[in-house]
Amino acid sequence: MRRNFWVVALCVLGNFAWSQKLVYCERFEAMVNFLKVNHLQPKPIDENLSKYLFDGLLTDLDPNRSLLSKTDYEELSGYRTQLHTSLLKKDCYFTELVWNIYVSALNRKLLYFKNIDASLLRTEGSETLRFSTEPFEFDVTVEDLPKLWNKRIKYIALDEVARLSKNKDSLAPFVEELAAAKRSEIVAREVCRIENILNKQGELNEEIAETLLNLIGSYFDPHTNYFNASEAKSFMSGLATANKSFGLMLELDEKEQLIVVGILPGSSAAKVPGIQPGDIIRKIRLPRNGFEYDTACSNMDQLANIIYGEEEEEVTFEIEKQDQRREKVTLTKNLVPSVENTLTVFVSETSPKVAYIKVSSFYSDFDGSNRGLTADFLEALLKCENEKVKGLIIDLSGNGGGSVDEAHRLSSLFIEGPVAYSSDRNGQINYYQDLIPFYKPDYPIAIITDGTSASASEFFSSAMQDYGKAIVCGTASCGKATMQFITPIDKRSNSDLCKVTARSFFRPTGETIQKQGVIPDIELPTLYNNVITREANFETALNIPKVKVQKPSGLRKFRKLKSLKKKSLARVMASPYFAEIRRVNPLIEKLASGENKEIPLKFQAIYEQVHSIDELYSEVLALDKLTTGIKFKNLGVDAAKVQGDPFTAELNKMALDEINGNFRLAEVYRILKDYLGK
């Protein structure tokens, strides 16, 4: 969902909202009717939908419960169980009411921040700020909102001061002076942010409408989403092998500053010496129309559209260097290969020679390149076999899926017989048969999975596991066994589309991996495993029963599995690296789960909170210094090509550094070595 709700000036509120009312409600009705007919498991349109839409929209508007008052909520609350009825009756007054209340709340906060009394922001007395793992109620009165705003300003200011140094004593004498400067910055940022929203004309109702449409989709399941035309295009381009880009890799730091964290080789940014990792993007200017955006208070969705969307071909960035100098650089988008949609192929330096292929996504030829994953994978396999490899490791960790058709084709390289099954809302079974009868590698294969290996990754890995074609190592995968397609919700318009869950897929056995994932044959401890969001964590994840199918011949366990598992467990239990993972993961899980608490608005308490994870973070970083004892290198046929292109050479070095420090990969190599009896 979006977190930006552009607001139309109050003077045109009534006329604009009325003129759009029928259009919005027709879209709501069309979305609901579309899902009734096309969704895999349609739900009743009742008060449960109303509650989901109402709560979701207000959380989107005010996630921290620091803008809307108790009175605002009460004025809207009558719709909480009746919103579905209003929308289906083409009564869209709710959107107008939300609009009005939201604008009033923004103006109320803006007025206060513009006239704030700095003396009220000094951190004195015994004030505390509450934190909770669950959303707060909308229970703050209009009169008490300024008190909450003041406390948040104080907390954020002390938090930012605490992050300036890990030496508390060096900060202590200057805390109030530093905090005063930070408070001024925070107030200025918030004024700028609110004014930026209020200055937008004619977009709030559209934002609310699209958020409600998206919520209608996610009510049915987490992967059913509303798309406008540009969002659909962006989604599809994400599966392509190359995209236009300025070449900037950006992140928000803890101060919500837009930081350059990397530059793609071969891109426009790589050719400009004036921009480097660590620079702060302060302003973005569009030469085509002269518009300029201050990143400190602009909406991040809007900035993302400028930087990563297709409309802006040239942008001027004002950057702040680490010595606080400011420079302007103008960048032009050019076609840059997608790191996500390419294969990484290496071979072990040690004997037995084992190939390693990293598959980051199941990309397809949506860009018309005719170079989907399977074609690239087959080419990589043939090159590996020319080097007489004795085994293969396929790394699907971090692979969130992509094209199920590619997963079907890739499975067909290895499997004879039904690869998988799928079922629609009527229970109609579709068989995914082996498509490639002429090529079946017979060397041992291992697949690496983790909690983010999802969808098409699970389609492939479960098929390979059931036929005993590969041993699956790592941790349980995500557990997403549903399939989506994108189509307009109304034949009369191509501007409103839906990515709808229409089918579910099943293992060759007829079992489902929905909510449980692919369970590895050999489990390997993985950092952050317990805090990864899997399918079962989503509120609206579907329950999918197994289907009755005639089990194909050829299903079996991977050979020598019991012996391989025993030897691997002994190594893992003796490994200092894996022992540290087992020790650290519960601490990370406890930290991620949070707790309900009140923090005194005092520097000592906030400093301790900010730096409570320093030791744990250092311990996690220390893991990178351990060595695996297993090295990989480029295939001989690739070595010269890699060095001939700066972009490829830099990516290649990054990939090699990463995999040569990957303990799970090293252990999987040893598992295949055991299998080969070496």
N, C-alpha and C positions, 0 to 999 in steps of 0.2 A: 504494500500500500504506500501511497505517497504521504509525505509529511509536509507538503506545501499546499496551501489553500489561498490562492490569490483572491483579493477582495475588490469588489466593484464599489465605486463611490456611492455613498448613501443617497445622494440626490437622484440616482437613476435606479435605485433598488427595486421599487415596485414595478415599473414598466418593464425593465429587463427580465426580471424573474417571471412575470406573467407571460411575456412573449415566448419564453422558453419552456413553460410549464408542461405543455402537452408533449413537446418533443422529448423531454426527460422521461416522463412517465411512459411514453410509448417504448422507450429503450428499456426501462425496467421490466415492463410487461413482456417485451420481446426476449429479454435475457432469461426470464423465468420460464417462458413457454419453450424456448430453445432447450433449456436444461431438462425440462420435463420429458422432452422427446429424445434427446441425444445423450444424456448422462448415463453412465454405467449403472448407478444406483440412485435414481431420483428420490428426493425427499419431499415430504408434505410441506406445503406452503402455509405455515401456521405461525403461532406466536414465538416459537423457537427461532425461526428465521428473523422475526422482528427484533428479538433480544440480541441476536448475533450482529445484525446490521447496526442497531442503535449503539451497543457497547463498542463495537469496532470503530465506528465513525467518531465517537467522542474520544476514544483513546487516540485515534489518529490526530484529531484536532488538538488535544491537550494531554499528551502522554504522561506528563509529570504532575497533572492536577494542580497547576499553578496559574491557570488563566481563567477558567470558567468557575464561577461562584456556585454556592449551594442553590441560590435563587435561579441562576441560569439553568442549572440541571433540572430543577423542579419544573421550570417552564416547559422544558422539552420532554420530561419523563413520561407524560401521558402517551407518547408514541412508542414507548419501549415494548409494549405487547401488541400494539395496533398498527405498527408501521407497515407491515405487509399488506394489510387491508387498504390503507390509504394509497399506497403505491399502485396496487392493482386496480383501484378505482380511478386511477389517473388524477389523484389529488396529491400534488407535489408541494403543498404548502409547507411541509416539513423542511424541505431544502431551503425555502425562503426564510423560515423561522431560524434555522441553524445559521444561515448567512447573517441575518440581522444580529443575532446574539453574539456571534463570533466577532463581527466588526465592532460591536459595542465593547466587547471584552478587550479587544486589541487597543481601541482608543482609550479605554480606561487605564490600561497598563502603560500606554505611551505617555499619557498625561502625567501619571505619577513619576515615571522615570525621567521625564524632562524637567521635573520640578523637585527632584529628590533632595532631601535634606542630608547632606553628607555626614552631619554629626550623628545621625541615627545609625550609621553604618559602622561605627567603631565597635570593636569586639570587646565589650565589657559586660559584666554581669554573668548570669548563669544560664544563658540561652542554649538550647540544644536544637538539633535538626534530626527528624525521624527518617529512618530508612526502612524499607520493607521489600520483601521478595514478591509480594502481591500488590496489585494496583491499589492506591488509596481511593477512598470514596470521594465524591464531589461534595465535601462537607465544610468547605471554608466559606465564611460569609464575606460579603463585599467589603465590610469594614476590616476584616482580618487579612485580606489578601496582601495589603502592603507589608504587614508583619512577615508574612511568608516570603515575599519578594526580598525584603531586607535580609532575612536569614540566609536565603539562597545566595545572595550577592556576597555576604560575609564568608560563607562556606567556600564558594568557588574561589574567592580572592585568596583565602588562606591555603586552599588546596594548591593553587598556582604558585604561591610563594614556597610552599613545602617542596615542590618539585624542582625548585631552582638548584638545590644542592642536597647531597646525601650527608652533609655535615651540618647537623642541626645547630651546633654552637656557632658556626659562622653566620647563620641567618638570624639567630635570636636577637642580637642588638638592633636589627633593622626591620623587624617584622612589621611594626605598625606603619613605618614609612613605605615599605614595599607593598603592604596590603592596601594602603590608601591609593597608590598608583594603579594597582590591579583593579580596585573597585571602580575607579574612573573609567578604565578600559572596558570593564564588563558592562557598565551602564551605557557607555557610548555604543558598544556593539549591539546591545539589545534595542536601543533607540533606532539605530540604523536598520536592524533586521525588521522591526515592526513597520517602520516607514516604507521600507522596500515592499512589504506585502500590501500595505494600504495604498500604495501608489499604482498598483496594477489595476487595470480596468477590464471588466467583463469576463474574468476567468474563474471566479470562485464557484459559481454554480456548476460549471463544467467539471471542476476539480471534485466537488462534492458528488456529482453524478457519477463520475468515473470511479471514485472510491467506493460508492455504494454498489455499482455494477461489479467491481472486483470482489467486494465482500459477498455478494450473492454467489459468485463463483466459488470462493473459498469456503462458503458454508456447505456446499455440496462435497468438496474434498480439497485438500491443500494445493492441488496442482491444477485445478480449474481456475483460470484467470481471464478477466476481461482485458482485451488489448484494443487500443485505438490503432489506426493504420500504421503510424510511425513506430509504435511499440512492437507490432507484429513483424515489421520489416527488420527492426533491430534484433529481435529474437532469432529470426531466421539467419541473419548475417552472422550471428554468434556461432553458428555451426559451419561457417565457411572456412576455407583454408587460409584466407588472407583478408585483411580489412584496412580501410584507410585510417591513418592515425597520425597524430603529431609526434608520437613516440614517447610521450610522458607517462611515467608510472607514478601515480599520485596517491597519497593517503592523508587522512585527517589525523593530526597529532592530538595529544590530550588537551590542547588548548583550542581545538577545532580550527587549527591553521592548516591550509592546504600545502602539503610538503611534497617536494619531488623526491621520491625514494629510488627511482631508477630511470634509465633512458634506454629505449630500444635501439640497438645498433642498426645502422642503415636508415634510420628515420630522419625527419627534418631536425628534431631536437638534437640528434647525435652530431649534426653538422654545424651546430652553433656553439662556439666555445663559451658563450656567456651564460649558459644554464647548466647546472650541475646538481647531483643528488645533495640534498640538504637545503637547497634553496626554498624559500617560502613564496608561493604565488600570492601576491597582494591584490593585483587588479587584472582584469581581463577585458580587453577592448576589441570590438568587432569593427574592423576597417570598413566593411561594406555599408554600415549604417551609422558608425560613430558611437554606438552604445557602449557604455563602460560599466563594469560590475566590480564592486568592492567585495572581495571574497570573504571578508570578515563578517559581512551581514547579508550576503546574497544567499538565496536558496540553493542548496547543494544539488538538488535534482536538476535545476535549471543550468547550473554550471556543468554538470555531467553531460547534459544534452549538447551544450556548446562544444565541450572537449571531445566527447566520444560519439556524438551524433553525426549525421551526414550533411547537415545544412551548411555549417561553417567550414569553408575550405582554408581560410586564413584567419589567424587570431594573433593579436599582440598581447604578450604577457608581461606585466610589470612584476619583477621578482626582487626579493630582498635577500642579499647575500648574508653569509654568517657574520660578516663584520658590519652588518646593517646598511651597507650601501644598496642603492636601488638601481636596477637596470631594466631596460625594455628590450624584449626580443620578439621578433615576428616570425611565426612558424607557419608552414604550409603542410597540409595533410598529404601524405603519399601512401601508396599501397605497401603495407608491412606484413610479412608472413605472420600468421597467428601462432603464437607459441603453444596455445592450448590445442590447436588442431593440426599438429604435426607429430610424427613419431620420433622417438629418441631410440637409437639403436647402438649397442655396444657389445663387446665380447670380452670374456674374462682373460686376464693375462696369464693366469695359472691353469694347470691341467687338473681336471678335464676342461676342455674349452666349452664354455656355456654362453649362449647368446642371451642378451637382455634387451627387451623391447618395452619401453614406457609408452603406454597408451593413455593420453590425458583426457580424451573425449572420443565418442563414437561419431566423428564428423562425417558429413556426406558431401555430395557435389552440388549443394544448393547454389553455389556461386558459378556453376556451369563449367568448372575446371575439369570435370570427369576424373577427379582424383579424390575419391572417397577413401575412408580408412582401409577397407579390405584390399583395394588395389595397392595402396602404399604398403600394407602389411605383407602381402604376398611378395612384393618386390624385395622387401627387407628380408623375408625368410629365405628367398633364393640366394641373396647375397651372403647370408649367414651360412647356408648349406655349402656354398662354394668354399667357405673356410673350414668346412668339415666339423661343425659344432656337434657336440654330443648331447646337448640338452638345451632347453629354452626356458627363460623366465619371462612371463608377461606381467608387468606391473600395472594394476588397475587402481592403486591407491590414489585417492583424490579424484577419481573419474566419476563425475556426476551423471554420466549417461550420454544421451544424444539420440542418434537415429537407431531405432530398433531394427530397421531393415539392414543397417550395417552390422549390427550384432548377429542377425540371422546369417548374413553372408559370411562373416568371419567364423562363426561356429561351423559353417559348412565346409570350411577348409580342413577341419579335423574330424568331423562326425559323419558317420553313415547312419541314416535313419532320421526319425522325427527329432528336430532340434528343440522344439518347444511347442506349446499350445497357447491359444488365446481364446477368450470368451467375451461375447458382447452382453448387452443387457437382457437379451432373450435367451441366454445360455447356449447360443450357437457356437460350436467349437470350430476353431480354425487351426489347421495343422501347419507347422513350419517345417517343411521337408528339407532334407539335405539338397543343396543347390549345386554343389561342386564335386562330382563323383571322381574326378581325375587326379586329385591331389590330397593325400592323407599322410602327413609327416608321422613317423613312428618313433621318434626319440622322446624321452621323458620331458614333460612340461610341468612347470609350477606357475601358479597364478597368485599374485599378492593382492589382498583386499584390505580395506579398512572401513570405518563407519561412514565414510563419504562416498564409497563405491556404490553407485545407485543405478537403478533402471536398466539401461542397455548393458551396463557392466555386469549386473546380476543375471540378466538374460543369458549372457555368454558364459559367465563363470559357473552358474548352476548346471547348464548343459554339459560343460566340460567335466564337471565334478561327477554328474550322474553316470556318464559313460566311462568314467575312469580314465579320461584322456589327460587329465591334469590333477595335480594335488594342489588344493587351495590352502594357502598359508596366510597368517595375519590375524585379523579380527573380523567379527561378524560385520557384514555389509549393511547398507542403509535400511533395506526392507521395503523398497518401492517397486511393486509389481503391476503398476498401472501404465496405460498408454494413452497419449493425448494426440489430438489433431486440431488444427486451427482453421476456423471457417467463420464467415459472417453470421451474426445472430439473426439477421433479417435479410432476405434475398433482395430487398429494395435498396440496400445500402452496403457499401464495402468499408465504411468508416468505423463500424462497431463490430469487433471480432471477438471470438472466444477460443481460448485454448482449453478444450474440454476433455475430461477423462471419459473415454468411450469404451475401452476394452481393458481387460487384465490379462497378464500372461502367466503361464505355469511351466514348471519344470517338466522334463520328459517323463517324470513319474506321475505327473498330474498334481503334485504338491505345489503350494504357493510359497513364495518367499515374502509375501506381504507382511509387514510389521516385524518379521523375525530375521530377515536377511538371509544371506548365504553363510552358513556356519562353517568356519574353516576346518579342514582336516587336521591341521596342526596350528594351534594358536600361538601367536608370538606377541608378547607385551608391546603395546604401542602408546606413545605419549599422547595425552589428552583423550584417550579412548572413551573414558567415562563421561566426558562433557560434550561429545559430538552429538548434534541433533539428528536423530534418526526418524524414520517414518512414524514409529510408534509414539513419538513425542508430540505429534501434531494432534490438536484437539479434534479435527474433523477427518482424520485418516480413516480410510475405508476398511471394513472387515471383509475379507475375501476367502470363502471356503475353497477347499481343493476340488478338482473336477475328476470325474471317473472316466479314465481313458484306458485303452488297452496298452499296457506298458510295452514299449518296444524291446526287441531282443538287443543284446549287446550292453545292457546296463550292468555296471560292475563297480567295485571299489578300485581305487588306484592300487597297483600292486605294491607289495612290501609295506603297506601303510603302517601296520602295527610296529614293525621294527623301526621304520623311519621316525615315527612319532616318539618312540622310547629314546632313541639316540638324540633327537633334537631337544627333548625335554631335559636331558642330562646336561647338554651344552648350555641351554638357556638358564637353567638353575645355577650353573657355575659361572655365568657371565656377569662381570661387574656392571656392564651397561644395562642389561635387562633387570638386574637386581635394583639398580637405581630407578628404573622406570616403575617397577612395582612399588617402590617406596614413595616416589614423588606423585604418582597418579592420584592416590587418595587425598593428598594435600591440595592438589589442583581442583579436584572434585569438590572438596569442602569450600575452597575459596570461590569457585564458580557458583555454588548453590546459594551463597550469600546468607544473610541472617537479618532478622528484624532487630534493629538497634537504634539507639539515640546517641548522636555524637555531639559532645559539647563544642560550642563554637569558640574553641581555644586552639592556639597554634600547636601546643603540645599534643593534644588529642588528634588533631587532623594530620600532623606530621607523622605520628605513629601509624595512623590508618594508611596514609599514602605509601609509606616505606615498609609496611608489614610484609610485602611480597618481595622485597629486595633480595633477601637471602634465598628464597625459593627460585627466583628468577636467575640468580647467579648459579644455582645448582643445575638448572635446566641448561643454561649456556655452557656449563662445564662439560656436559655430555658431548658437545661437538668436538672436544679435544681428544676424546678417546678414538683409537684406531681400530678398524675392522679386521685388518690382515688380509683382506681380499680386494684386488684391484681390477678395474675394467678399463678398456681402451677402445679406440675407434676401430671399426673394421678396416682392413687394409685398403679396400677399394674406396673407402670414404675419406681416408686420411688427407690426401692431397686436396680433395674438393673442400674439405672443412677449412683448411688454411688459406684457401684462395678467396674467401669471402669474409669480410670483417664481421658482418652480422652473424653468420653461421659459426665463425670461430669463437666469438664471445659467448654465444648460447651454448656451444659445445663445451667450453671450459666450465661454465656454470653447472651444466648437467653432470659432467664428470666429477667435479668437486662434491656435488650433492650425493651421487650414488656411491662414490668411494668412501663416504662417511655414513652410509646407510647400513645399520646393523641388521635390520630385518632382511635386507637383500643379501647380506653376507651369510646369514643363517640359511636362507633359502638355497643359496648356492651350495652350502655344505650338505643340505638335505638331498639335492640332486647328486652330489658327489657320493653320498652314501648309497643312493639308488644304483649308481653306475659301478659301485664297488671299487672306487678309486681311493 
